[in-house]
Amino acid sequence: MAATATGLICRSDALADGGLGVRFTITLEDGREAPAFVVRHQGSVYGWLNACRHQPAQLDWKDGEFFDASGQHLVCSMHGALYLPDSGLCVAGPCRGAQLVPVTVCETDGEVRLGA
């Protein structure tokens, strides 16, 4: 799913490896708004729709808390499904094998922006 416009999400220094993510809202191609988030993992920034693939629930259990205790997996607050932060692949839980929906983001000049 693609967003219809580009825009600033946050400054790069707002994201630490395995730390808090930043939530934002995007407008999808069909005009609907959807919650999304960005996180940093192993030095890179990744963007995803904030929606578990098992049930319609946002992943973070507290605003920006997307990672499990190890800082290596994104975890769904509702049922504990674990996702790889770089590919969105669910590796444990009821939606194993499903993938989060990516949101295209880029990081340049100290900023994380929506779009390529």
LOGUDREN-267592 format. One line per 10 residues: number of its first residue (from 0); for each residue z, x, y of N, C-alpha, C, O, CB. Coordinates in nm, 2 decimals, always signed. Glycine has a CB too. Layout:
N
NUM> Z X Y Z X Y Z X Y Z X Y Z X Y ~ ...
end
This chain:
116
0> +0.00 +0.08 -0.12 +0.00 +0.00 +0.00 +0.00 +0.09 +0.12 +0.07 +0.19 +0.13 +0.12 -0.10 +0.00 ~ -0.08 +0.05 +0.22 -0.09 +0.13 +0.34 -0.03 +0.06 +0.46 -0.03 -0.07 +0.46 -0.23 +0.17 +0.36 ~ +0.02 +0.13 +0.55 +0.06 +0.07 +0.68 -0.06 +0.06 +0.77 -0.16 +0.13 +0.75 +0.18 +0.15 +0.74 ~ -0.05 -0.02 +0.87 -0.16 -0.04 +0.96 -0.15 +0.05 +1.08 -0.25 +0.06 +1.15 -0.16 -0.18 +1.01 ~ -0.04 +0.12 +1.11 -0.03 +0.21 +1.23 +0.05 +0.33 +1.19 +0.13 +0.33 +1.10 +0.02 +0.13 +1.35 ~ +0.04 +0.43 +1.27 +0.12 +0.55 +1.26 +0.23 +0.54 +1.36 +0.22 +0.48 +1.46 +0.04 +0.68 +1.27 ~ +0.34 +0.61 +1.33 +0.45 +0.61 +1.43 +0.56 +0.71 +1.38 +0.57 +0.74 +1.26 +0.50 +0.47 +1.45 ~ +0.64 +0.74 +1.48 +0.75 +0.83 +1.45 +0.86 +0.76 +1.37 +0.90 +0.65 +1.40 +0.82 +0.88 +1.58 ~ +0.90 +0.82 +1.26 +1.01 +0.77 +1.17 +1.14 +0.84 +1.21 +1.24 +0.77 +1.24 +0.98 +0.79 +1.02 ~ +1.14 +0.97 +1.21 +1.26 +1.04 +1.25 +1.23 +1.19 +1.28 +1.11 +1.23 +1.25 +1.37 +1.03 +1.14
10> +1.32 +1.26 +1.33 +1.30 +1.41 +1.34 +1.32 +1.47 +1.21 +1.40 +1.42 +1.12 +1.41 +1.46 +1.45 ~ +1.26 +1.58 +1.18 +1.27 +1.65 +1.05 +1.41 +1.68 +1.01 +1.45 +1.68 +0.90 +1.18 +1.77 +1.05 ~ +1.49 +1.72 +1.11 +1.62 +1.77 +1.08 +1.72 +1.65 +1.05 +1.83 +1.68 +1.01 +1.68 +1.84 +1.20 ~ +1.67 +1.53 +1.05 +1.75 +1.41 +1.01 +1.75 +1.40 +0.86 +1.83 +1.33 +0.80 +1.69 +1.28 +1.07 ~ +1.67 +1.48 +0.79 +1.66 +1.47 +0.64 +1.70 +1.60 +0.58 +1.64 +1.71 +0.61 +1.51 +1.43 +0.60 ~ +1.80 +1.60 +0.49 +1.84 +1.72 +0.42 +1.81 +1.69 +0.27 +1.81 +1.58 +0.22 +1.99 +1.74 +0.43 ~ +1.77 +1.80 +0.20 +1.75 +1.79 +0.05 +1.86 +1.71 -0.02 +1.98 +1.75 -0.01 +1.73 +1.93 -0.01 ~ +1.82 +1.60 -0.09 +1.92 +1.53 -0.16 +2.02 +1.45 -0.08 +2.12 +1.40 -0.13 +1.99 +1.61 -0.26 ~ +2.00 +1.45 +0.05 +2.09 +1.38 +0.14 +2.05 +1.24 +0.18 +1.97 +1.18 +0.11 +2.11 +1.46 +0.27 ~ +2.10 +1.19 +0.29 +2.07 +1.06 +0.34 +1.92 +1.05 +0.37 +1.86 +1.14 +0.41 +2.15 +1.02 +0.46
20> +1.87 +0.93 +0.34 +1.73 +0.89 +0.38 +1.74 +0.82 +0.51 +1.84 +0.78 +0.56 +1.67 +0.81 +0.27 ~ +1.62 +0.79 +0.56 +1.60 +0.71 +0.68 +1.52 +0.59 +0.65 +1.41 +0.60 +0.59 +1.53 +0.80 +0.79 ~ +1.58 +0.48 +0.68 +1.51 +0.35 +0.66 +1.43 +0.31 +0.78 +1.46 +0.35 +0.89 +1.62 +0.24 +0.63 ~ +1.32 +0.24 +0.75 +1.23 +0.19 +0.86 +1.15 +0.07 +0.80 +1.16 +0.04 +0.68 +1.14 +0.30 +0.92 ~ +1.08 +0.00 +0.89 +1.00 -0.11 +0.85 +0.85 -0.08 +0.88 +0.82 -0.03 +0.98 +1.04 -0.24 +0.92 ~ +0.77 -0.11 +0.78 +0.62 -0.10 +0.80 +0.55 -0.23 +0.80 +0.61 -0.33 +0.75 +0.57 +0.00 +0.69 ~ +0.44 -0.23 +0.85 +0.35 -0.35 +0.85 +0.24 -0.32 +0.75 +0.17 -0.22 +0.76 +0.29 -0.39 +0.99 ~ +0.23 -0.40 +0.64 +0.13 -0.38 +0.54 +0.00 -0.43 +0.58 -0.02 -0.49 +0.68 +0.18 -0.45 +0.41 ~ -0.10 -0.39 +0.51 -0.24 -0.43 +0.54 -0.26 -0.58 +0.55 -0.34 -0.63 +0.63 -0.34 -0.37 +0.44 ~ -0.18 -0.65 +0.48 -0.19 -0.80 +0.49 -0.11 -0.86 +0.60 -0.10 -0.99 +0.61 -0.15 -0.86 +0.35
30> -0.05 -0.78 +0.68 +0.03 -0.83 +0.79 +0.18 -0.85 +0.77 +0.25 -0.87 +0.86 -0.03 -0.95 +0.84 ~ +0.22 -0.85 +0.64 +0.36 -0.86 +0.61 +0.44 -0.74 +0.65 +0.39 -0.63 +0.64 +0.38 -0.90 +0.46 ~ +0.57 -0.76 +0.69 +0.65 -0.64 +0.71 +0.73 -0.61 +0.58 +0.77 -0.71 +0.51 +0.75 -0.67 +0.83 ~ +0.76 -0.49 +0.56 +0.83 -0.45 +0.44 +0.93 -0.33 +0.47 +0.90 -0.25 +0.55 +0.73 -0.40 +0.33 ~ +1.05 -0.33 +0.41 +1.14 -0.22 +0.43 +1.09 -0.10 +0.35 +1.03 -0.11 +0.24 +1.28 -0.26 +0.38 ~ +1.11 +0.02 +0.41 +1.06 +0.14 +0.35 +1.17 +0.25 +0.39 +1.26 +0.23 +0.46 +0.92 +0.19 +0.41 ~ +1.15 +0.37 +0.33 +1.24 +0.48 +0.35 +1.17 +0.61 +0.33 +1.07 +0.62 +0.26 +1.37 +0.47 +0.27 ~ +1.23 +0.72 +0.39 +1.19 +0.85 +0.36 +1.31 +0.93 +0.32 +1.42 +0.91 +0.36 +1.12 +0.92 +0.49 ~ +1.29 +1.03 +0.23 +1.39 +1.13 +0.18 +1.33 +1.26 +0.18 +1.20 +1.28 +0.17 +1.45 +1.08 +0.05 ~ +1.41 +1.36 +0.17 +1.37 +1.50 +0.15 +1.41 +1.54 +0.01 +1.53 +1.52 -0.03 +1.42 +1.60 +0.26
40> +1.32 +1.60 -0.06 +1.35 +1.66 -0.20 +1.27 +1.79 -0.22 +1.15 +1.79 -0.20 +1.31 +1.55 -0.31 ~ +1.35 +1.89 -0.25 +1.29 +2.02 -0.27 +1.20 +2.07 -0.15 +1.09 +2.12 -0.17 +1.21 +2.03 -0.40 ~ +1.25 +2.04 -0.03 +1.18 +2.08 +0.09 +1.07 +1.99 +0.14 +1.02 +2.01 +0.25 +1.12 +2.21 +0.06 ~ +1.03 +1.89 +0.06 +0.92 +1.80 +0.10 +0.97 +1.67 +0.14 +1.08 +1.63 +0.09 +0.81 +1.79 +0.00 ~ +0.90 +1.59 +0.22 +0.94 +1.46 +0.26 +0.85 +1.36 +0.18 +0.73 +1.37 +0.17 +0.93 +1.44 +0.41 ~ +0.92 +1.25 +0.13 +0.85 +1.15 +0.05 +0.89 +1.01 +0.11 +1.00 +0.99 +0.15 +0.89 +1.16 -0.10 ~ +0.79 +0.92 +0.12 +0.81 +0.79 +0.17 +0.78 +0.68 +0.06 +0.69 +0.70 -0.02 +0.72 +0.76 +0.29 ~ +0.87 +0.58 +0.05 +0.85 +0.48 -0.05 +0.89 +0.34 +0.01 +0.97 +0.33 +0.11 +0.95 +0.51 -0.17 ~ +0.83 +0.24 -0.04 +0.88 +0.10 -0.01 +1.02 +0.09 -0.07 +1.05 +0.14 -0.17 +0.79 -0.01 -0.07 ~ +1.11 +0.03 +0.00 +1.25 +0.02 -0.04 +1.26 -0.11 -0.13 +1.32 -0.21 -0.09 +1.34 +0.01 +0.08
50> +1.21 -0.10 -0.25 +1.21 -0.21 -0.34 +1.21 -0.16 -0.48 +1.12 -0.08 -0.52 +1.08 -0.30 -0.32 ~ +1.31 -0.19 -0.56 +1.31 -0.16 -0.70 +1.20 -0.22 -0.77 +1.15 -0.33 -0.74 +1.45 -0.20 -0.76 ~ +1.15 -0.16 -0.88 +1.04 -0.21 -0.95 +1.08 -0.31 -1.06 +1.00 -0.37 -1.13 +0.96 -0.10 -1.02 ~ +1.21 -0.32 -1.08 +1.27 -0.41 -1.19 +1.29 -0.55 -1.13 +1.25 -0.65 -1.18 +1.40 -0.35 -1.24 ~ +1.37 -0.55 -1.02 +1.40 -0.68 -0.96 +1.38 -0.66 -0.81 +1.39 -0.55 -0.76 +1.55 -0.73 -0.99 ~ +1.36 -0.77 -0.73 +1.34 -0.75 -0.59 +1.47 -0.72 -0.52 +1.54 -0.81 -0.47 +1.28 -0.88 -0.53 ~ +1.50 -0.59 -0.51 +1.63 -0.55 -0.45 +1.60 -0.41 -0.38 +1.52 -0.33 -0.43 +1.74 -0.53 -0.55 ~ +1.66 -0.39 -0.27 +1.65 -0.26 -0.20 +1.73 -0.16 -0.28 +1.83 -0.19 -0.34 +1.69 -0.27 -0.05 ~ +1.68 -0.03 -0.28 +1.75 +0.07 -0.36 +1.88 +0.12 -0.31 +1.98 +0.13 -0.38 +1.66 +0.19 -0.37 ~ +1.89 +0.14 -0.18 +2.01 +0.20 -0.12 +2.13 +0.11 -0.13 +2.13 -0.01 -0.09 +1.99 +0.25 +0.02
60> +2.24 +0.16 -0.18 +2.37 +0.09 -0.20 +2.44 +0.08 -0.07 +2.53 -0.01 -0.05 +2.46 +0.15 -0.31 ~ +2.42 +0.18 +0.02 +2.47 +0.18 +0.16 +2.36 +0.24 +0.24 +2.28 +0.32 +0.19 +2.61 +0.27 +0.17 ~ +2.35 +0.20 +0.37 +2.24 +0.24 +0.45 +2.21 +0.39 +0.44 +2.29 +0.47 +0.48 +2.27 +0.21 +0.60 ~ +2.09 +0.42 +0.38 +2.04 +0.56 +0.37 +2.09 +0.63 +0.24 +2.05 +0.74 +0.22 +2.09 +0.63 +0.48 ~ +2.17 +0.57 +0.16 +2.22 +0.63 +0.04 +2.12 +0.60 -0.08 +2.14 +0.50 -0.15 +2.37 +0.58 +0.00 ~ +2.03 +0.68 -0.10 +1.92 +0.66 -0.20 +1.94 +0.75 -0.32 +1.90 +0.71 -0.43 +1.79 +0.69 -0.14 ~ +2.00 +0.87 -0.31 +2.02 +0.96 -0.42 +2.14 +0.94 -0.50 +2.24 +0.88 -0.45 +2.02 +1.10 -0.36 ~ +2.13 +0.97 -0.63 +2.25 +0.97 -0.72 +2.34 +1.08 -0.68 +2.31 +1.16 -0.59 +2.21 +0.97 -0.87 ~ +2.45 +1.10 -0.75 +2.55 +1.20 -0.72 +2.49 +1.34 -0.73 +2.54 +1.43 -0.66 +2.67 +1.18 -0.81 ~ +2.39 +1.36 -0.82 +2.34 +1.49 -0.84 +2.24 +1.53 -0.73 +2.21 +1.65 -0.71 +2.27 +1.50 -0.97
70> +2.19 +1.43 -0.65 +2.09 +1.46 -0.55 +1.95 +1.48 -0.61 +1.86 +1.53 -0.53 +2.13 +1.58 -0.47 ~ +1.93 +1.45 -0.73 +1.80 +1.48 -0.80 +1.72 +1.35 -0.83 +1.60 +1.36 -0.86 +1.83 +1.55 -0.93 ~ +1.79 +1.24 -0.82 +1.72 +1.11 -0.85 +1.75 +1.01 -0.75 +1.86 +1.01 -0.69 +1.76 +1.06 -0.99 ~ +1.65 +0.92 -0.72 +1.67 +0.80 -0.64 +1.73 +0.70 -0.73 +1.69 +0.69 -0.85 +1.54 +0.75 -0.57 ~ +1.83 +0.63 -0.69 +1.90 +0.53 -0.78 +1.90 +0.39 -0.72 +1.92 +0.38 -0.60 +2.04 +0.58 -0.81 ~ +1.87 +0.29 -0.80 +1.88 +0.15 -0.75 +2.02 +0.11 -0.75 +2.10 +0.12 -0.85 +1.79 +0.06 -0.84 ~ +2.06 +0.05 -0.64 +2.20 +0.00 -0.62 +2.23 -0.11 -0.71 +2.35 -0.14 -0.74 +2.23 -0.03 -0.48 ~ +2.13 -0.19 -0.76 +2.16 -0.31 -0.83 +2.19 -0.28 -0.98 +2.28 -0.34 -1.04 +2.04 -0.41 -0.82 ~ +2.11 -0.20 -1.04 +2.13 -0.18 -1.19 +2.12 -0.03 -1.23 +2.11 +0.00 -1.35 +2.03 -0.26 -1.26 ~ +2.11 +0.06 -1.14 +2.12 +0.20 -1.17 +1.99 +0.27 -1.22 +2.00 +0.38 -1.27 +2.22 +0.22 -1.27
80> +1.88 +0.20 -1.20 +1.75 +0.27 -1.24 +1.74 +0.40 -1.17 +1.77 +0.40 -1.05 +1.63 +0.17 -1.22 ~ +1.69 +0.50 -1.23 +1.67 +0.63 -1.17 +1.52 +0.66 -1.15 +1.44 +0.64 -1.25 +1.74 +0.74 -1.26 ~ +1.49 +0.71 -1.03 +1.35 +0.74 -1.00 +1.34 +0.88 -0.96 +1.43 +0.94 -0.89 +1.30 +0.64 -0.89 ~ +1.23 +0.95 -0.99 +1.20 +1.08 -0.94 +1.16 +1.07 -0.80 +1.07 +0.99 -0.76 +1.09 +1.15 -1.03 ~ +1.22 +1.15 -0.71 +1.20 +1.14 -0.57 +1.06 +1.18 -0.52 +1.01 +1.14 -0.42 +1.29 +1.22 -0.49 ~ +0.99 +1.27 -0.60 +0.86 +1.32 -0.56 +0.74 +1.23 -0.62 +0.64 +1.23 -0.55 +0.84 +1.46 -0.61 ~ +0.76 +1.16 -0.73 +0.65 +1.08 -0.78 +0.69 +0.93 -0.78 +0.60 +0.85 -0.80 +0.62 +1.12 -0.92 ~ +0.81 +0.89 -0.77 +0.86 +0.75 -0.77 +0.86 +0.70 -0.91 +0.89 +0.58 -0.93 +0.76 +0.67 -0.69 ~ +0.84 +0.78 -1.01 +0.85 +0.74 -1.15 +0.99 +0.70 -1.19 +1.08 +0.78 -1.17 +0.79 +0.84 -1.24 ~ +1.01 +0.59 -1.25 +1.14 +0.55 -1.31 +1.15 +0.62 -1.44 +1.08 +0.60 -1.54 +1.15 +0.39 -1.32
90> +1.26 +0.70 -1.45 +1.29 +0.77 -1.57 +1.40 +0.72 -1.65 +1.43 +0.77 -1.77 +1.31 +0.92 -1.54 ~ +1.48 +0.62 -1.60 +1.59 +0.56 -1.67 +1.62 +0.43 -1.61 +1.61 +0.41 -1.49 +1.72 +0.66 -1.67 ~ +1.65 +0.33 -1.70 +1.68 +0.20 -1.66 +1.58 +0.10 -1.71 +1.49 +0.14 -1.78 +1.69 +0.19 -1.51 ~ +1.60 -0.03 -1.67 +1.52 -0.13 -1.72 +1.37 -0.13 -1.68 +1.29 -0.20 -1.74 +1.57 -0.26 -1.68 ~ +1.34 -0.05 -1.58 +1.20 -0.04 -1.54 +1.13 +0.09 -1.57 +1.04 +0.13 -1.50 +1.19 -0.07 -1.39 ~ +1.19 +0.16 -1.67 +1.14 +0.29 -1.71 +0.98 +0.29 -1.72 +0.93 +0.20 -1.79 +1.20 +0.34 -1.85 ~ +0.92 +0.39 -1.66 +0.78 +0.40 -1.67 +0.71 +0.34 -1.54 +0.59 +0.37 -1.52 +0.72 +0.33 -1.79 ~ +0.77 +0.25 -1.47 +0.72 +0.19 -1.35 +0.73 +0.29 -1.24 +0.81 +0.39 -1.25 +0.79 +0.06 -1.31 ~ +0.66 +0.27 -1.13 +0.67 +0.36 -1.02 +0.70 +0.29 -0.89 +0.65 +0.18 -0.87 +0.54 +0.44 -1.00 ~ +0.77 +0.35 -0.80 +0.79 +0.30 -0.66 +0.66 +0.30 -0.59 +0.57 +0.37 -0.63 +0.90 +0.38 -0.59
100> +0.64 +0.21 -0.49 +0.52 +0.20 -0.42 +0.53 +0.31 -0.30 +0.62 +0.30 -0.22 +0.50 +0.06 -0.36 ~ +0.43 +0.40 -0.30 +0.44 +0.51 -0.20 +0.40 +0.46 -0.06 +0.32 +0.36 -0.04 +0.35 +0.62 -0.24 ~ +0.46 +0.52 +0.04 +0.42 +0.50 +0.18 +0.38 +0.64 +0.23 +0.45 +0.74 +0.22 +0.55 +0.44 +0.27 ~ +0.26 +0.64 +0.29 +0.21 +0.77 +0.34 +0.28 +0.82 +0.46 +0.29 +0.75 +0.56 +0.06 +0.76 +0.36 ~ +0.34 +0.94 +0.45 +0.41 +1.00 +0.56 +0.36 +1.14 +0.58 +0.31 +1.20 +0.48 +0.56 +0.99 +0.54 ~ +0.39 +1.20 +0.69 +0.36 +1.34 +0.71 +0.47 +1.40 +0.80 +0.53 +1.33 +0.87 +0.22 +1.36 +0.78 ~ +0.48 +1.53 +0.79 +0.58 +1.60 +0.86 +0.51 +1.72 +0.94 +0.45 +1.81 +0.88 +0.69 +1.66 +0.77 ~ +0.51 +1.71 +1.07 +0.45 +1.81 +1.16 +0.53 +1.82 +1.28 +0.59 +1.73 +1.34 +0.31 +1.78 +1.19 ~ +0.54 +1.94 +1.33 +0.60 +1.97 +1.46 +0.74 +1.92 +1.47 +0.78 +1.87 +1.58 +0.52 +1.92 +1.57 ~ +0.82 +1.92 +1.36 +0.96 +1.88 +1.36 +0.98 +1.73 +1.36 +1.09 +1.68 +1.39 +1.02 +1.93 +1.48
110> +0.87 +1.66 +1.32 +0.88 +1.51 +1.32 +0.83 +1.46 +1.18 +0.73 +1.52 +1.13 +0.81 +1.45 +1.44 ~ +0.89 +1.35 +1.14 +0.83 +1.28 +1.02 +0.77 +1.15 +1.08 +0.83 +1.07 +1.15 +0.95 +1.24 +0.92 ~ +0.64 +1.13 +1.05 +0.57 +1.02 +1.10 +0.50 +0.94 +0.99 +0.48 +0.99 +0.88 +0.46 +1.07 +1.20 ~ +0.48 +0.82 +1.01 +0.41 +0.73 +0.92 +0.26 +0.76 +0.93 +0.21 +0.78 +1.04 +0.43 +0.58 +0.96 ~ +0.20 +0.76 +0.82 +0.05 +0.79 +0.81 +0.02 +0.93 +0.78 +0.11 +1.02 +0.76 -0.01 +0.75 +0.94 ~ -0.10 +0.96 +0.77 -0.15 +1.10 +0.73 -0.18 +1.18 +0.85 -0.22 +1.30 +0.84 -0.27 +1.09 +0.64
end
